[in-house]
């Protein structure tokens, strides 16, 4: 953590407020506002983030509050946004860049792969790259092509990048604070389907949540359900249905996809002996495959049944009503759990 960030954290100790019943997108806005106020090295940039407040209103009000030098509207050029962020980060700033949709993020991959993720190694530690690249991700809002992507595994595969996906307003707030304060680049993916679907009270006191750790959302001894992002909602619903039939599922929100906290997952699998992995992204070469491989490598003797995956299909996300059939549903998760229970 930087000296400025540490000072900001200390200043927060006397300033506490609770944001009542806010959504995930409002929690993102609150975290951005908090860091803009607390740390003068933080700035927000991206397409329409200033005057218009962002395509999903994640930056609404920030331009008026902090001005055009701290909340910067950029041209429609994702490569420029990422490249400018790297330059700013290398010179002591903490840029938080927004890409309007994950489907538009791919021009920025060149900058992330070739520069942001390598800067610390390339300079033998003389420079770091404390930047955050935010992007809405996932399906469920009936949007056309390029607006429903879940390609998080592309970024999780790049050494030197952290990849974070929040699943609730409180975790969005705490994890975004941690991402902004982190000395290295973070890709922060915000599930659009739950931007306004869930509300909860969030303590706006500047307390960050830890990166690189999983969150155990529900204790259970019969099966481990591993998930992240928007799919966490369906996974928790499936766990409740299973509990009605006497099957207690432990639900783990991975949250940080890279680097993976395998210790929490392995400890749960050791307890339950069964594992079902749930994610919205396409099945082939998804992060779930990596988790399954690591369990097979490091926790095989704990398994009482084969690992199951409930995922999106290996297709482009379809339009309209077919989108509902693309995403993992609670009944599919329950069915996968039943298979693992019957296998032992």
Secondary structure, 3 states (H helix, E strand, C coil): CCHHHHHHHHHHCCCCCEEEEECHHHHHHHHHHHHHHHCCCEEEEECCCCCCCCCCCCCCCHHHHHCCCCEEECCCCHHHHHHHHHHHHHCCCEEEEEECCHHHCHHHHHHHHHCHHHHHHHCCCCCCCCCEEEEEECCCCCCCCCCCCCCHHHHHCCCCCEEEEECCHHHHHHHHHHHHHCCCCEEEEEEHHHCCCCCEEEECCCCCCCCCCCEEEECCCCEEEEECCCHHHHHHHHHHHHHHCCCCEEEEECCEEECCCHHHHHHHHHHHCCEEEEEEEECCCCHHHHHHHHHHHHCHHHCCCCCEEEEECCCCCCCCCHHHHHCCCHHHHHHHHHHHHHHC
